[in-house]
Structures are given as C-alpha cells and as structure tokens.
Amino acid sequence: KNYDLALGLLDQFIKDNPQHPKSGQANSDRGRILLGKARLESWQARSPGNEGSRTEFQRRAFDAISEARKIFQLARDQHEKTWKSFPPYIDIKEKPQEFEQRRLAEVRFIQAQLDMAECTYEEAQTYDKDDAQYKRRLKDAAEEFEKIHARYRNQLGGLHARAKQAKCFEEHDDVARALGIYGELLAQPDDSVAMIRLK
C-alpha cells in the first residue's frame, strides 16, 4: 500500500511538473518503487505457501519490471541531457557550485544506467531457478553491468556495477569468477565511507 501511495504521489508530481529540474530524479524514484514491488512479487512466488499461484506472482513481477525499465530509460535520458548541459571542464576553484551540480548530474546518469541493468537482473528472479531463461537473463545482466564497469571503472558507480556483475556470476554457479571479483573489490583502499559501505 505504501509503494502504491508513493508511486501515485510521484506520478502526480511528474504530471503536474513535466519540465521540473527534479523530474528525472522523480522518474528514477518511480522506477525504484516498481522494482521494489517486483521484488516483493518474486519473493511471494518463491514462498511454499503460494505454490498454486506462483506463475501469477511471477507475471506481476515481470510486468512491474517492464514498466520500471521504461521509466528508467526516460530518467536515463533526462539525466544524460542535464549532465551534457554542463561544459566538459569546470574549474572547481572558480565555480565550485557549478562543479558540484555537474558531478551530481553525472552520478545520477550513472545510477540510471545501473537501474536499467538492475531490471535485467530482477527479470531473472521472476523465473524458476531451473528455467533456462533464469540463466540467460543473469548472463545478460552480467554483460550490462560489465559495460557500465568498463565505462566508469574508476568511479564508485563502476565498482557497484562490478559487484552486481559478481552477484550474477555467483547465481549462475560461476562461483570462482564471482570470488575473483569480490576479492578485487575487497582489495580496494578504504578511502571513503562509500567504498567501505560497498565492501
């Protein structure tokens, strides 16, 4: 009920303020709510008490993810447009506020790409573990996370993508590969709270 309430409020905000500077973030939030609903449906599908209605829970999860993917694509485009509206180089000493705004726009753009890859990972969760589609979607998700990591390997978003890629390998029963990536991430220096949280 709370997911639906939050989704309704964000939908209304977007409808009333389509050109608002925060509409991209509102769309990202809408997509994350739908992914949260999809996770809930996937968990319900795995519950032994719901064996008789498992496919219905899986279908609802898949539908929520499909809707989230469309919203994340819109948010990604909005965040990319905002990020590209800034000049490529901003002197932090001369224009610290503009520098910070550009940095935040880039972070949101990277997060939107992660959100889209997360949709593919969550799609895998809508299938039974012995279904060939489960393994195929995990493989697709791992490839999407790898592309993000390749583009942003020196940024926190790229390292998050790498961790999610390892999770895909782990669930795909490629444990040695997953452990190699986890070890690589754990070897990173503890130079920020965000890095420690990732570890």
C-alpha positions, 0 to 999 in steps of 0.5 A, a space after each residue: 500500500 505504501 509503494 502504491 501511495 508513493 508511486 501515485 504521489 510521484 506520478 502526480 508530481 511528474 504530471 503536474 511538473 513535466 519540465 521540473 529540474 527534479 523530474 528525472 530524479 522523480 522518474 528514477 524514484 518511480 522506477 525504484 518503487 516498481 522494482 521494489 514491488 517486483 521484488 516483493 512479487 518474486 519473493 511471494 512466488 518463491 514462498 511454499 505457501 503460494 505454490 498454486 499461484 506462483 506463475 501469477 506472482 511471477 507475471 506481476 513481477 515481470 510486468 512491474 519490471 517492464 514498466 520500471 525499465 521504461 521509466 528508467 530509460 526516460 530518467 536515463 535520458 533526462 539525466 544524460 541531457 542535464 549532465 551534457 548541459 554542463 561544459 566538459 571542464 569546470 574549474 572547481 576553484 572558480 565555480 565550485 557550485 557549478 562543479 558540484 551540480 555537474 558531478 551530481 548530474 553525472 552520478 545520477 546518469 550513472 545510477 540510471 544506467 545501473 537501474 536499467 541493468 538492475 531490471 535485467 537482473 530482477 527479470 531473472 528472479 521472476 523465473 524458476 531457478 531451473 528455467 533456462 531463461 533464469 540463466 540467460 537473463 543473469 548472463 545478460 545482466 552480467 554483460 550490462 553491468 560489465 559495460 557500465 564497469 568498463 565505462 566508469 571503472 574508476 568511479 564508485 558507480 563502476 565498482 557497484 556495477 562490478 559487484 552486481 556483475 559478481 552477484 550474477 556470476 555467483 547465481 549462475 554457479 560461476 562461483 570462482 569468477 564471482 570470488 575473483 571479483 569480490 576479492 578485487 573489490 575487497 582489495 580496494 583502499 578504504 578511502 571513503 565511507 562509500 567504498 567501505 559501505 560497498 565492501 
